[in-house]
């Protein structure tokens, strides 16, 4: 799973990911699994994805969160920021190695990983935009002149 996530990051040209919001990853993996099934390419992925119901992300891919932590421990991703603004920054040197690894894979698998990585990046970008826009506190409003 760790290699597949690294390949998705490299193929999808992901630069940053939200550290505290896992649902974009799980949504991208579910889409990857379904698309590979439609195209008959699941055996070429060399990894069988298993999904379980999750109240946090809908359908969670088993091992995905642990694989992200393994990428952080391996130095492929670096933690930056704190709290809800925390992000995982992709290491430039590590992603180059990841792109070299993509050259050894079947082009159809690389295309699947690229689409999944791009979907992950797009969903993560949406999360980051919502986290960046702080809500304003509601102003006191008077509903009637008697109040």
N, C-alpha and C positions, 0 to 999 in steps of 0.2 A: 504494500500500500504506500509506503514511503517513497519508493521509486516512482510509482504512478503519479503521486501528487507533485513530486519534483519535476516529472516530465510535463504535467499539465501546466505548471508554473512557467517552465522554460518555453513550451510550445505556445502558450497563450500570452507570452510577454507580460506577465504580471510583475509589477514593481512593488506594490504595497498591498497589504490585506488588513482588515480590522482584526485585532487580536481577541476581542471579546464577543464577536458575533459569528457563530459557527454556521448559521443556516445557509449562507451563500455556497459554502463548500459542499454541504450535503445536497443542496438543490442541483448543483453542477454535476455531482457524482450520479445522482438519480437520472438526470438527463443523459449522461454518458452511457449508463447501463442500458437505458431504454433504447437509445439510438444504436448502440452496438448490437442489441438484440434484433432490431428492425433490419439492420444491414447484414446480420449473420456473422458478426465479427467478434463475438464475446470470447471465443476460444483464442483469438489472436491477442487479446488484452493480457493474457497470462495471469489474470487475477480475477477471481469470482467475487463480485460485490454482493454483500448480504445486507439487507435493509431491515430495520426494526422500527416500530412506531416510537415516536419521541414527542413529548409535550413541548420541547424547546424548539425543535427544527422540523417537525412533521414526520418525515421518514429519515432516520439517521443511518448512515453507512457505518457498519461495524468496523472499528479500527481507524477511522479517518481522523478523529481528534488526537489519538495517540500518535498517528503518523505525522501530524503537524508538529506536535511536541518533539518528535524525533528529528524533524527537519531543523527545529530551533537548536536542539542539542548538537546537531552535526554542523551548525554554522551556515546552513543554507538560508535560513531566515534569522533576522536579528530583531529583538524586541526594542521598540522605540516608543516613547510617550508613556503616559500613565492613565489609569482609570478608563473611562469609556473612550477616551481619545487614543488609547494604546493601539499601536499598529505593529505589523510584522513586515520588516523591510527585507527585500530579497537581496542577497549578497551577489554582486556583479560577477565575481570570479566563479562562484558556485554555479550560477545560471549558465555560464559559458560551458562548463563541464556537462551540465544537463542538456544543452543543445547538441553537444557532440554525441551524447548517448542517444538522442532522438534519431541520429543518422543511421543507427544500427537497427532501427525498427522498421516494420512494414509501413509503407507510405499511407496506407488506409488507416492504420492505427494512429499514426502521427496526426492525420487529419481529424480523427475523433478526439484525440487529446488536445489539439489546438482549439477546436470548437468548445470543448468542455472548459479549458483554461480561459478562453475569452468570455464564456458565460460566467464563470467564477469571478473574473475581474469586473465584469459589468455589474453583477449583483453586489459585489463588495464595494464598488464605487458608489452605488446607490445608498448602501448602508452608511458609508462615510459622509455623504452629503447630508443625510438626515441627522447624524451625530454632530456635524459641524454647526448646524443651524440651531442655536439655542432658542428655546421657547421664551417668549416674553410673558411675564406674569400679567394676568388680567388686571386691567385698571378698574378701580371702583366706579361703578356706574349707578346713577340714581334712576330708578324706574318711575318714580312719581315725585311730584313737588312736595308731597307730605312727608317724605322719608327724611 
